Amino acid sequence: MAYPDQDFLLHSPSAKRLFHEVAAEQPVIDYHCHLSPEEVATNKCWDNLSEIWLGGDHYKWRLMRANGIAEERITGDASPRDKFEAWAETVPYTLRNPIHHWTHLELQRYFDIDLLLSPSTSDLIWERANAKLKEDSFCAHGILDKFDVRMVGTTDDPADPLDHHHACKELGIKTLVAPTFRPDKAFAVEQPDNWLPWVKKLAATSGVRIGSLSDLLSALKKRHDEFHAAGSRLSDHGFDRLPMIPCTDEEASSIFDKAFNGDPVSSNEQEKFAFYLMLQSGRWDAEKGWTKQLHLGVVRNVNRKMLAKVGPDAGFDTINDTQQGPAVLHYLDTLASEDSLPNIILYNLNPRDNYLFAALTGAFQDGKVAGKIQFGSGWWFLDQKDGMELQMNALSSTGLISRFVGMLTDSRSFLSYPRHEYFRRILCNLIGSEVDRGELPDDFESLSQLIEDICFGNAKRMFGIQ
């Protein structure tokens, strides 16, 4: 029997019916990911399975390291074939990790391969997958079409040009490739070696000469407008916790001047400046009807030795245990008090915050927009079966799962679309099993609408997808 089989993760008759007849047919809105817009614009094709499957995937890299694989065969100079062999050596040891599920879903859905990956099957899988990759349908556009991806929300710095997004618009493909406004580098005034070059780059991209706080805000606002014209309807921010120290215009201007002159900025001043900019960006989002995403609770680059060796985004991050509630409440309340609260999606990385985040969303709904404040899907270390179920149970228990905007890949890889299928199977099993236990009404029509909305409809409406 193939693994995963057609009823993978579906443990009741209603779960199977909801998935096969409803969820499986829904298009994909991947509203938050890290795909390269250049790779879409140029219809990138890949030379081999290692390039498309292992390149940039720190989820896999972490497991390979845990399995005793040398860094040379992970991020180093080993050949693509040797890196793939290192992954094949690791996969048999990934049982009960979601990567084992994803690996074999990806082999099936992309390459029609139902073998378990291991050293004994690696030669055959390498040859069959690489043969498929030579087909035109395995370039970027073909993959987006195969999985019926209606929207890709890339993650973009406001200092970066939007040329590739404009090029994507001219392609005539059915996938909207929309930028997401992520100005995190603007907050780093305590790091002049990084911040000052970024300010210079923003000035060049925006065409605004920057020498004051007012200039910085003008440049960011101009880029926010240009992102909107390019199709953006989302912003995004990543913090260990949100800033929350109030900051006046005068204080923010003084902090800017210190940073711009290369003078030291304290951690207290940095937090004030970040809070000031977060309020400004929240107002801009609200004016345009955007949705602001807040990814909270990660500690990045905790292994300084490996950061120096291989750089950031390489798998050396972990879950933070910082208290999140006061800062989130302060931020939402400040914007709500001035009628400038945009749509919000909150993502937590520490599962202890599930009920905190799920419950506080209910305190800021405005009665005008359904699902205005969202408790986002399981993120990063929580985007697996247990994490997804915990998130959906907390949301269901405190709010309306029927208004949930559902799953995203948060991935750099075009091979990640089965994560939507994975989520949909878990969702259908959660709902269907409760139906068959008599805990939900056996009303297929209303349940179908619920599943369709969570998989596609709610995100389509919230993000204005045509």
Phi and psi in degrees as a GROMACS rama.xvg file:
@    title "Ramachandran Plot"
@    xaxis  label "Phi"
@    yaxis  label "Psi"
@TYPE xy
-64.8057  148.419  ALA-2
-130.187  125.643  TYR-3
-71.6112  147.643  PRO-4
-89.7914  -178.182  ASP-5
-65.6464  -23.8426  GLN-6
-105.897  23.3838  ASP-7
-49.8212  126.566  PHE-8
69.6937  4.51171  LEU-9
-107.764  111.193  LEU-10
-116.241  17.7808  HIS-11
-150.69  158.113  SER-12
-57.6614  -43.066  PRO-13
-67.4556  -36.2865  SER-14
-60.8454  -44.3186  ALA-15
-64.3254  -42.5245  LYS-16
-66.476  -43.892  ARG-17
-62.1911  -39.3364  LEU-18
-70.9282  -54.1134  PHE-19
-69.1562  -33.7369  HIS-20
-94.3271  -18.9719  GLU-21
-124.656  -66.0756  VAL-22
-62.52  -42.1044  ALA-23
-63.1057  -22.0377  ALA-24
-90.4829  -5.99598  GLU-25
-78.4547  140.223  GLN-26
-64.8253  172.523  PRO-27
-110.873  130.254  VAL-28
-114.27  106.4  ILE-29
-97.9972  76.7912  ASP-30
-75.8226  -10.3123  TYR-31
-141.494  114.816  HIS-32
-153.273  -179.702  CYS-33
-124.049  29.5166  HIS-34
-64.2995  154.098  LEU-35
-86.3769  120.734  SER-36
-62.9462  -27.7029  PRO-37
-62.7923  -38.7965  GLU-38
-67.4926  -30.4326  GLU-39
-73.8671  -46.7335  VAL-40
-59.0829  -36.0399  ALA-41
-96.079  3.02951  THR-42
50.9176  56.6577  ASN-43
-56.8485  138.831  LYS-44
-115.513  156.389  CYS-45
-114.975  144.816  TRP-46
-78.559  -30.7193  ASP-47
-159.02  168.449  ASN-48
-64.5418  -34.8025  LEU-49
-64.0398  -41.2896  SER-50
-62.112  -47.5918  GLU-51
-81.0725  -25.0572  ILE-52
-100.435  -32.9198  TRP-53
-109.953  -21.9958  LEU-54
-63.1979  120.055  GLY-55
77.1754  2.26478  GLY-56
-92.9273  89.1166  ASP-57
-71.7637  -16.6686  HIS-58
-59.332  -49.3631  TYR-59
-68.3549  -39.5439  LYS-60
-59.8058  -40.2357  TRP-61
-60.4948  -42.9607  ARG-62
-69.5038  -35.9934  LEU-63
-64.0111  -41.8708  MET-64
-62.708  -42.41  ARG-65
-63.7331  -23.0452  ALA-66
-91.3466  8.19642  ASN-67
83.608  18.7429  GLY-68
-81.2214  133.527  ILE-69
-68.1368  147.203  ALA-70
-60.113  -28.8752  GLU-71
-53.7769  -36.5247  GLU-72
-93.4923  7.75218  ARG-73
-114.11  -67.5758  ILE-74
-113.697  2.16776  THR-75
-87.2851  -153.311  GLY-76
-95.4607  11.5971  ASP-77
-62.2956  157.007  ALA-78
-67.9366  157.479  SER-79
-54.8315  -37.6217  PRO-80
-67.2601  -40.6271  ARG-81
-66.7375  -37.9806  ASP-82
-64.8089  -39.0891  LYS-83
-65.2156  -40.5111  PHE-84
-62.2776  -36.8592  GLU-85
-63.7626  -37.7195  ALA-86
-68.8033  -41.6035  TRP-87
-61.5836  -35.0823  ALA-88
-66.8572  -29.6116  GLU-89
-84.5726  -36.4375  THR-90
-54.3649  -42.2879  VAL-91
-59.8927  -19.1078  PRO-92
-93.8291  3.27925  TYR-93
-96.254  12.6885  THR-94
-53.9038  134.75  LEU-95
77.4457  -1.77437  ARG-96
-92.7704  142.457  ASN-97
-59.8238  -23.1694  PRO-98
-60.379  -31.8244  ILE-99
-63.537  -42.1519  HIS-100
-63.9795  -51.8273  HIS-101
-61.2971  -41.7786  TRP-102
-55.7126  -47.0179  THR-103
-82.0518  -27.2635  HIS-104
-63.2184  -42.1616  LEU-105
-66.275  -41.1486  GLU-106
-61.0604  -40.1821  LEU-107
-71.9385  -51.3991  GLN-108
-71.7862  -31.4601  ARG-109
-93.6186  -41.1281  TYR-110
-116.241  2.02534  PHE-111
56.0802  37.2829  ASP-112
-110.552  119.292  ILE-113
-110.245  22.8189  ASP-114
-83.2514  149.946  LEU-115
-78.1533  130.261  LEU-116
-74.1881  128.307  LEU-117
-161.393  172.255  SER-118
-57.1582  -30.9837  PRO-119
-76.8359  -19.7154  SER-120
-109.098  -2.9698  THR-121
-63.8636  -37.9876  SER-122
-61.3243  -48.0873  ASP-123
-65.4717  -44.1279  LEU-124
-64.0372  -42.308  ILE-125
-58.3626  -47.0104  TRP-126
-67.7337  -45.3327  GLU-127
-67.9547  -42.6243  ARG-128
-67.0533  -42.0911  ALA-129
-65.9609  -33.1704  ASN-130
-64.2184  -40.8304  ALA-131
-63.6721  -39.5463  LYS-132
-64.0447  -17.1885  LEU-133
-78.4717  -11.9379  LYS-134
-79.8551  145.144  GLU-135
-59.037  -30.5592  ASP-136
-69.1804  -8.81538  SER-137
-101.377  9.02189  PHE-138
-80.0626  174.076  CYS-139
-55.2963  -45.7516  ALA-140
-64.959  -38.6477  HIS-141
-65.1711  -38.6422  GLY-142
-66.3553  -44.9769  ILE-143
-60.3256  -38.8593  LEU-144
-70.2349  -41.4407  ASP-145
-58.228  -39.2072  LYS-146
-98.3988  12.4539  PHE-147
51.4291  50.9701  ASP-148
-83.567  113.076  VAL-149
-87.6499  -23.61  ARG-150
-153.217  136.593  MET-151
-120.718  121.674  VAL-152
-100.412  97.902  GLY-153
-75.3756  168.946  THR-154
-114.581  116.982  THR-155
-134.062  135.93  ASP-156
-77.0768  138.678  ASP-157
-62.9357  -17.3911  PRO-158
-81.2345  -10.0138  ALA-159
-87.4295  141.989  ASP-160
-68.9351  162.206  PRO-161
-109.562  24.3799  LEU-162
-56.9264  -42.0321  ASP-163
-69.7313  -33.2299  HIS-164
-66.8409  -40.3862  HIS-165
-63.4449  -39.0422  HIS-166
-64.6707  -38.3374  ALA-167
-61.5339  -35.4039  CYS-168
-62.2501  -28.8615  LYS-169
-87.1719  -2.1451  GLU-170
-76.132  -29.498  LEU-171
82.0674  13.3469  GLY-172
-82.5391  158.86  ILE-173
-79.6146  -9.49864  LYS-174
-87.5654  121.644  THR-175
-76.9372  122.106  LEU-176
-105.217  99.3881  VAL-177
-109.511  136.129  ALA-178
-74.6089  152.928  PRO-179
-116.585  129.13  THR-180
-79.744  109.205  PHE-181
-125.625  93.4992  ARG-182
-93.3475  32.228  PRO-183
-55.3222  -34.7166  ASP-184
-67.9043  -19.3952  LYS-185
-67.2205  -23.3608  ALA-186
-83.2361  -14.5151  PHE-187
-84.8743  51.9188  ALA-188
-67.9083  -15.9209  VAL-189
-82.7037  -2.39781  GLU-190
-120.694  74.3338  GLN-191
-59.2161  -31.115  PRO-192
-65.0229  -26.1568  ASP-193
-97.9682  -39.0555  ASN-194
-70.3314  -44.5813  TRP-195
-64.1458  -43.7857  LEU-196
-62.3848  -34.962  PRO-197
-65.3122  -42.5444  TRP-198
-60.1977  -41.1357  VAL-199
-63.1278  -41.202  LYS-200
-66.7955  -41.4722  LYS-201
-61.2715  -41.2243  LEU-202
-60.4417  -42.3518  ALA-203
-66.82  -42.7016  ALA-204
-69.1247  -41.6099  THR-205
-82.2328  -22.6321  SER-206
77.4067  15.352  GLY-207
-107.449  123.625  VAL-208
-72.263  123.296  ARG-209
-108.287  117.63  ILE-210
-142.101  3.18675  GLY-211
-151.465  168.322  SER-212
-58.9942  -42.3008  LEU-213
-59.1888  -39.5906  SER-214
-64.8574  -43.0191  ASP-215
-59.6272  -45.8498  LEU-216
-63.9571  -38.7898  LEU-217
-63.2384  -41.7536  SER-218
-65.7028  -45.5274  ALA-219
-63.6076  -41.6478  LEU-220
-65.4621  -39.6193  LYS-221
-61.5474  -42.9941  LYS-222
-67.5717  -36.7128  ARG-223
-58.9072  -43.3073  HIS-224
-64.2868  -40.3627  ASP-225
-70.284  -35.344  GLU-226
-61.887  -42.7417  PHE-227
-60.1056  -44.8515  HIS-228
-62.7232  -27.844  ALA-229
-85.4177  2.7007  ALA-230
107.226  -0.990319  GLY-231
-68.5695  138.006  SER-232
-134.427  12.022  ARG-233
-138.496  146.156  LEU-234
-116.224  170.606  SER-235
-154.137  144.956  ASP-236
-144.019  139.826  HIS-237
-118.814  124.835  GLY-238
-138.645  151.353  PHE-239
-66.0101  -40.9119  ASP-240
-151.534  156.28  ARG-241
-63.7795  145.412  LEU-242
-68.8033  154.153  PRO-243
-148.405  6.76303  MET-244
-85.6364  120.041  ILE-245
-57.8835  151.901  PRO-246
-147.747  126.225  CYS-247
-80.6256  167.739  THR-248
-58.4511  -41.6273  ASP-249
-65.7988  -42.1327  GLU-250
-64.9417  -43.1822  GLU-251
-62.8635  -38.8778  ALA-252
-65.0782  -40.3951  SER-253
-65.7124  -40.7092  SER-254
-65.1334  -42.2373  ILE-255
-57.5053  -47.5926  PHE-256
-59.9596  -42.2394  ASP-257
-60.1719  -48.7124  LYS-258
-65.2372  -39.6591  ALA-259
-66.6777  -30.5165  PHE-260
-87.1391  -0.325247  ASN-261
81.0586  13.8555  GLY-262
-81.6496  152.933  ASP-263
-62.3427  139.081  PRO-264
-116.953  127.417  VAL-265
-74.3437  164.094  SER-266
-63.0908  -35.3077  SER-267
-64.1512  -42.8265  ASN-268
-67.4587  -38.5109  GLU-269
-61.2741  -42.5325  GLN-270
-66.1645  -40.037  GLU-271
-59.1093  -46.9849  LYS-272
-63.5588  -42.055  PHE-273
-63.536  -41.8597  ALA-274
-63.3387  -40.7594  PHE-275
-60.1637  -47.7151  TYR-276
-68.0357  -35.0625  LEU-277
-63.9272  -36.7906  MET-278
-66.0629  -42.3984  LEU-279
-61.4976  -45.942  GLN-280
-67.1338  -34.2146  SER-281
-62.1492  -40.5581  GLY-282
-64.8872  -42.2583  ARG-283
-62.9002  -41.8741  TRP-284
-61.2246  -44.2919  ASP-285
-63.3288  -40.0339  ALA-286
-59.5101  -35.3278  GLU-287
-98.0442  -1.10066  LYS-288
74.3679  24.9945  GLY-289
-79.0445  170.492  TRP-290
-113.113  128.338  THR-291
-99.3589  125.93  LYS-292
-99.4568  133.781  GLN-293
-122.39  107.159  LEU-294
-96.1454  112.09  HIS-295
-124.793  136.936  LEU-296
111.617  13.5148  GLY-297
-98.976  144.421  VAL-298
-109.446  117.662  VAL-299
-97.6385  147.489  ARG-300
54.8482  50.7654  ASN-301
-75.9054  -16.9062  VAL-302
-101.092  95.029  ASN-303
-63.904  -35.8515  ARG-304
-61.9278  -45.2526  LYS-305
-75.8991  -29.2528  MET-306
-60.0004  -44.8277  LEU-307
-65.5784  -30.5569  ALA-308
-82.5109  -45.3959  LYS-309
-120.476  -7.6783  VAL-310
89.7973  -179.186  GLY-311
-76.7819  172.721  PRO-312
57.0614  40.3417  ASP-313
-121.624  8.58181  ALA-314
103.751  16.1477  GLY-315
-110.936  44.7104  PHE-316
-119.667  162.681  ASP-317
-153.938  -177.299  THR-318
-83.0896  133.596  ILE-319
-86.5698  154.755  ASN-320
-116.367  23.7516  ASP-321
-70.3237  143.927  THR-322
-68.1199  124.948  GLN-323
-99.3923  -29.8615  GLN-324
-56.9145  -53.7987  GLY-325
-56.8034  -42.4362  PRO-326
-69.0434  -41.8412  ALA-327
-62.3959  -47.2185  VAL-328
-60.9828  -42.3417  LEU-329
-63.4051  -42.6493  HIS-330
-65.4743  -50.7627  TYR-331
-62.9877  -40.9895  LEU-332
-66.0473  -38.718  ASP-333
-62.3214  -45.7417  THR-334
-70.2768  -39.6389  LEU-335
-64.141  -34.774  ALA-336
-66.6383  -21.6103  SER-337
-110.364  18.4212  GLU-338
55.6507  39.3688  ASP-339
-125.366  24.9263  SER-340
-85.2205  115.514  LEU-341
-78.3125  175.412  PRO-342
-57.8686  140.965  ASN-343
-131.103  138.857  ILE-344
-120.434  121.895  ILE-345
-101.635  126.58  LEU-346
-117.144  128.129  TYR-347
-108.622  148.903  ASN-348
-103.227  -22.2674  LEU-349
-97.1028  119.336  ASN-350
-62.6676  -17.9495  PRO-351
-63.931  -18.6972  ARG-352
-91.4253  5.16436  ASP-353
-55.6164  -54.8614  ASN-354
-72.7651  -30.2513  TYR-355
-58.4255  -52.8987  LEU-356
-68.7689  -42.9131  PHE-357
-62.2538  -42.1558  ALA-358
-73.157  -39.7356  ALA-359
-70.2439  -21.9206  LEU-360
-60.489  -34.0587  THR-361
-67.7159  -19.7258  GLY-362
-80.5291  -8.58814  ALA-363
-126.66  11.1915  PHE-364
-67.8564  144.935  GLN-365
-108.024  1.21402  ASP-366
73.1583  6.74271  GLY-367
-113.985  -39.6399  LYS-368
-114.315  120.347  VAL-369
-66.3103  125.897  ALA-370
70.2341  30.3467  GLY-371
-56.9567  -44.0184  LYS-372
-108.647  117.57  ILE-373
-111.696  142.539  GLN-374
-92.7777  108.152  PHE-375
-70.8119  164.157  GLY-376
-62.8442  161.741  SER-377
-52.3631  129.312  GLY-378
-118.031  136.893  TRP-379
58.6767  -103.467  TRP-380
-71.0494  -9.2856  PHE-381
-109.722  5.27449  LEU-382
-89.9926  58.5323  ASP-383
-139.614  178.148  GLN-384
-55.1038  -51.2107  LYS-385
-63.4793  -45.6112  ASP-386
-63.4844  -40.809  GLY-387
-66.1747  -42.6104  MET-388
-65.3978  -41.0834  GLU-389
-61.5462  -43.6898  LEU-390
-63.8866  -46.2402  GLN-391
-69.2972  -33.8691  MET-392
-68.1908  -41.3908  ASN-393
-65.2684  -42.1897  ALA-394
-64.0953  -45.8533  LEU-395
-61.2842  -38.0042  SER-396
-75.4763  -21.6963  SER-397
-118.269  -12.4096  THR-398
-151.375  -142.846  GLY-399
-118.948  100.176  LEU-400
-64.6395  -22.3978  ILE-401
-63.0991  -18.5439  SER-402
-105.198  8.5909  ARG-403
-68.181  134.827  PHE-404
-85.6434  1.55348  VAL-405
78.2597  -153.271  GLY-406
-92.24  159.285  MET-407
-145.403  164.814  LEU-408
-90.9804  -32.4818  THR-409
52.0299  36.7565  ASP-410
-120.697  156.815  SER-411
-96.9621  2.0267  ARG-412
-114.393  138.058  SER-413
-74.1393  -5.78444  PHE-414
-92.9536  12.9644  LEU-415
-97.2878  2.09842  SER-416
-65.4043  -25.0654  TYR-417
-60.683  -12.1698  PRO-418
-62.8838  -30.9741  ARG-419
-66.5655  -42.8282  HIS-420
-61.3942  -43.5723  GLU-421
-56.777  -49.2823  TYR-422
-60.2743  -43.5708  PHE-423
-66.4883  -36.5374  ARG-424
-64.1911  -42.9256  ARG-425
-64.6954  -43.2286  ILE-426
-59.884  -49.1677  LEU-427
-64.9584  -35.5198  CYS-428
-68.245  -39.2672  ASN-429
-60.6595  -49.0142  LEU-430
-73.1854  -48.2054  ILE-431
-63.5347  -38.0994  GLY-432
-66.4159  -35.0859  SER-433
-70.8716  -33.1991  GLU-434
-61.0861  -48.0479  VAL-435
-74.2212  -12.7223  ASP-436
-93.8101  1.23317  ARG-437
78.9176  15.8379  GLY-438
-91.5064  -12.9806  GLU-439
-134.362  152.97  LEU-440
-66.6091  142.12  PRO-441
-84.9518  70.1574  ASP-442
-122.795  93.3017  ASP-443
-61.9151  -35.0029  PHE-444
-63.6547  -49.2616  GLU-445
-70.4034  -35.5436  SER-446
-66.8675  -37.052  LEU-447
-61.9507  -41.3001  SER-448
-64.5833  -39.855  GLN-449
-58.307  -50.4186  LEU-450
-64.7699  -43.9894  ILE-451
-61.2343  -42.1207  GLU-452
-65.2159  -44.4148  ASP-453
-68.0452  -37.2918  ILE-454
-75.8618  -30.0755  CYS-455
-149.067  -49.9677  PHE-456
-63.4278  -42.2646  GLY-457
-65.3209  -42.9702  ASN-458
-66.4026  -39.7166  ALA-459
-57.115  -44.9163  LYS-460
-72.1965  -45.4977  ARG-461
-63.8722  -38.0463  MET-462
-98.9099  6.06368  PHE-463
65.0332  38.1487  GLY-464
-78.9387  129.847  ILE-465
